[in-house]
Amino acid sequence: MFVTVKNNSPAMQGVHTLDGVVWIPSGAKKTIEVADTRQLERLPFLDVGYTGAGVPLGDLPAPPPSLVAKVVCPATMAMTKKQLFALAEERGVEVESDYNKAELVRKINA
């Protein structure tokens, strides 16, 4: 799956992709192909970009906006993982601590 990754750290960071290690300069964004986003999501200085539907970028075509408005609360995709965990707790939604952002959004909006 393809995702866009932004490096928010003050140093260049290397991330593992299907094609090997890709280096991302500080403050830069790169679109990369990975098998799983869980490793990327564990690093607090990396932002992994997803579509409004919680699907990694490039994985599936974007759904029509009318469908997204009915199914997904777009505000949840703008939240950090920490905020999503807090929202899940507030709503009484059971989530696992190793969920990535997309899994959290799906579980909260279910």
Protein Blocks (a to p, Z undefined) as FASTA:
>chain_A
ZZddddfbfbdcddddfkbccdddehiacddddfbfklmmmpmkbccdddfkopaehkac
cddfklmmmmpcfklmmpcfklmmmmmmmnopacdfkbcfklmmmmmmZZ
